[in-house]
């Protein structure tokens, strides 16, 4: 499940404007969150932080202020933003500017501050040009204050007054505005979250919300400054390359995104390739399982979410994708992330890639791994040192020699809809004796797939059976089944990891 929501963290702020000392405050984050059901992991994507006063509107009940937006009766698109305006009279203590810190920092008065998100508890007093301030309170009458707080305010202030607090469209959240816009029967379960890829927000709207799609898109656009395009997923999916059709419901029709993940920069056309930001944790998990210096074959590489970070950590990668658009951006991302020496790219059918990749790496091996990639400054320094020490290097013994890398250690097959169907391509890949001699240890295959089985035990049985049917052997040794995420009701995504059975690789049966 992937969504965005607000989190409020309570604490104290050292300095706020001209007020010194600790102040009650809350830092609110708009967070994109993916809950991975199998491991209870949570993947977060932070958006712009906001510093609020003491409490969120959800938790602040003692003020009795009705801060809900007014019911909207205007056009659905474009929204009449001026209709979202509300004037709320609040009680305020008139305090000299020099005394505001005494009120704000005191334990006896702090709990009576107004405490609304995005509303500062101290404002200028329009009727006092000499510099008085108004401290906004969360009570409607001074009699609601405790004797101690009333005494402190009276001794440091100049009495009480009423202040007209005006809330407008910019104040309320997407969720609150939708509650004011949608009919009552659609308010519960309203779409308030999205998946963000670069500047594109992607939503999946149920049919009942389609009449309001442009309104929803406008809200997401207005409330998230990093978003420039909002798209709704359509049912049509490209059957060959698996990317989904989409419609723009707000913003500009610009699908060329720049997305950052795992300290890598990815550029691609979101409308022509497959990318799923919810798989960030899975991308990282697989990359962490591959050690620096090892060779990875990425059968369905897409634009490089496994390939690029693996290459950056020192792995050599054979990366393939059948989609010409994916291949184009894969090559661009390899160049942009400066891993061209570590990655070789291909654009062919996955089955052909599997059958040929063993021989390709054997015939044209990767250079020996020499350690982490150095920065340009460190590389120049090393080159100077090497020039000075050249005689010693020439006289070094052969024991320092490291052989080139001609053996694949891992395969990743991230095409969950059909990756299992490609496993038969591994049959007979080691008919050449020279290849068999290199592989004293067989490569590990990480194969992603879907299952309709919701229980872990039954899911493992289902996946194992399908894998063994394609390989025509029983899996032996350690086999790992990792639940990646719940895709839809009754549909789970898994990754099964196992070593390629030698009898499969050496089998000549077609």
Secondary structure as UniProt FT lines:
FT   STRAND          2..16
FT   TURN            17..18
FT   STRAND          19..36
FT   TURN            37..40
FT   STRAND          41..46
FT   STRAND          50..52
FT   TURN            57..59
FT   TURN            62..63
FT   TURN            76..79
FT   HELIX           81..83
FT   STRAND          85..96
FT   HELIX           97..99
FT   HELIX           100..105
FT   HELIX           107..110
FT   TURN            111..112
FT   TURN            117..118
FT   STRAND          122..124
FT   TURN            126..127
FT   TURN            129..131
FT   STRAND          132..137
FT   HELIX           142..144
FT   HELIX           147..156
FT   STRAND          157..168
FT   TURN            169..171
FT   HELIX           174..181
FT   HELIX           184..187
FT   TURN            188..189
FT   STRAND          195..197
FT   TURN            198..199
FT   STRAND          200..203
FT   HELIX           207..212
FT   HELIX           213..223
FT   TURN            225..226
FT   STRAND          229..237
FT   TURN            239..241
FT   STRAND          244..251
FT   STRAND          256..261
FT   TURN            262..263
FT   STRAND          264..269
FT   TURN            270..272
FT   HELIX           277..279
FT   HELIX           280..289
FT   TURN            292..293
FT   STRAND          295..298
FT   TURN            299..300
FT   TURN            302..306
FT   HELIX           307..312
FT   TURN            313..314
FT   STRAND          316..320
FT   HELIX           324..336
FT   TURN            337..338
FT   TURN            340..342
FT   STRAND          343..346
FT   HELIX           350..363
FT   HELIX           376..388
FT   HELIX           390..394
FT   HELIX           398..400
FT   STRAND          410..413
FT   TURN            416..418
FT   HELIX           419..426
FT   TURN            427..430
FT   HELIX           433..438
FT   STRAND          444..451
FT   HELIX           456..471
FT   STRAND          480..488
FT   TURN            489..490
FT   STRAND          491..499
FT   HELIX           502..505
//
